[in-house]
């Protein structure tokens, strides 16, 4: 039995907090070829995940909140926000599913945020994601401004800012 408990989530949160990218994954699948990828995705505020989609091969992605608060955003082909949800226990939004071929990103709204993620496999880093050409690339100095623009548009804030 694989168990997801508070100690595991806290451990992942601490690794994310100390990581350069402000996020970490804890995989439950044993090999990348597994047809169902399962992981904890611990994300801190202003960890930038470039909007992307999973296409060719098409893959769905499911997010379930474990701790903190995470914004999940979908976009159209031009980068316009088409849908969003804030996942956290207080508002009663516990999860969502992103359809294949849908541009999306996640943004942690408070420290110590973690999701349980399930995605169709197998995982091949060379073809897993198509990154949105209309969004800054990871490492670009404009990533925090881009996150702030999304948050303003949706009238949201990162906890403590």
PEPE-V903097 format. One line per field, one symbol per residue. phi: phi as a letter, one per 20 degrees, with the letter a starting at -180 (. if undefined). psi: psi as a letter, one per 20 degrees, with the letter a starting at -180 (. if undefined). burial: 1 if it has 16 or more other ideal C-beta (glycine too) atoms within 10 Angstrom, else 0. A space follows every 50 residues. Layout:
phi->???
psi->???
burial->???
This chain:
phi->.eddcgfffffffffffeegemabdcedfecffgfcecbedecdgmfedg gbbdblefbecddcfdbmbcedcdcefenffdabbeeaffemedabcefg mdfbbccfdbfmebcedcbgdfdcgfcfcdeffedffgnffeffffgfff ffgelccegnd
psi->ppporhggggggghgghiqhikqqqophqhqhipioppqpnppqqjppop prropmqppqppppphqbpppppqqaiijpphqrpopqhhijohrrppqq kpprrqppiqqkqqqpppqqarpohijgqoqpijqqqpipijghhgghgg gghjlrqppj.
burial->00010001100110010000011101011000000011111111101111 11110000101010111111111110000000011111000000010100 01111111111111111111111000010001001100000010011001 10000001000
